[in-house]
Amino acid sequence: MKPGERLPEVTFQTRIRDAEIGGPNPFRWHAMTTSDYFRGKRVVLFSLPGAFTPTCSTYQLPEFEEAAVEMAELGIDEIYCLSVNDAFVMNQWARSQELANVRVIPDGSAEFTEKVGMLVRKDNLGFGCRSWRYAAVVDDGVIERLFVEPGKCDNHPEDPYGESSPEAILAYLRDRARAAA
């Protein structure tokens, strides 16, 4: 995965509310593709090791939620948070975080994460296969800029966070806006 490359086309299994179903669980399966998410948009995509985990829930996801307004002012159409978690977990995490600006993408079988080269083992934490922490600015499905945490490897003893922070992405977006002005 590097700037100039197109994101791989995969199908994500999501769950969406369907009023016709009714009952206590009015959701149905809904397949979404990479193209569905990224075609014709300039997007910030960030990926993290897992929903409900400390750094992801306390810092990364809330910070992107807070940065959304400025990112929109700087030309970002959508912000997506992707994790190797299923749709049930991702939807409940989004709900618990009271998200209004960031949309979650479940990569439950890790197909996308593997194809972009960001799949790592986190057996040392009991997680199994997960995504390495990264972010990207993606324009119409093509990587414009990539932000990857240092030290990518299986069973990393730490959980680095900084390179893929919203502050790093905002600095890039601000610089681009100044250069274009």
Residue, then its C-alpha position, 0 to 999 in steps of 0.5 A: m500500500k503506497p500513494g498512487e495505488r488503488l485500494p483493493e476491491v473487496t466486499f464488506q458485510t455490514r448490518i443496516r437498520d430495516a424498518e420492515i423487519g421490526g422487532p428487537n433487532p431490526f437489522r439486515w445484512h448489506a454488502m458494501t464494496t470498496s467502490d461503494y465507500f470510496r468512489g467519487k469521494r475524498v476520504v480519510l480512512f483510518s484503521l486500528p487494532g480493535a473496537f473497544t480497545p483502550t487507545c482506539s476508544t479513548y483517543q483515536l476514534p474520539e479525536f477523529e470525531e472531533a476533527a471531522v468538521e475541520m477535515a470537511e472544511l479542508g475537502i474531506d467528504e467522509i471519514y471511515c474507521l476500519s477494523v478487523n471486527d465484525a459488523f455487530v461489534m463495529n456497530q455497537w462500538a459506534r453506538s457507544q462512542e455516539l458517532a455523528n461524523v465517522r462511519v465504521i467499516p467492519d473487515g471481519s474476515a480481514e480481507f481488505t486489511e490483508k490485501v493492503g498489507m496491514l494484517v499483523r498477528k497480535d497473539n501476544l495480546g490474545f487478539g489473533c490477526r488484526s490491522w496495524r494502525y494506519a491512516a490514509v487520505v484516499d481520493d476516488g479510491v486512490i491513495e493520496r497520502l499514507f500515515v503508518e505507525p512505525g515498527k509494523c510487525d507481528n506481536h509488537p510489544e507496544d501499541p504505537y499511536g501518533e503518525s496516524s493521528p488526526e493531528a498528523i492528517l490535519a497538518y497534511l491537509r492544511d499544508r495542501a490547502r495553503a499550497a493550493a491557495 
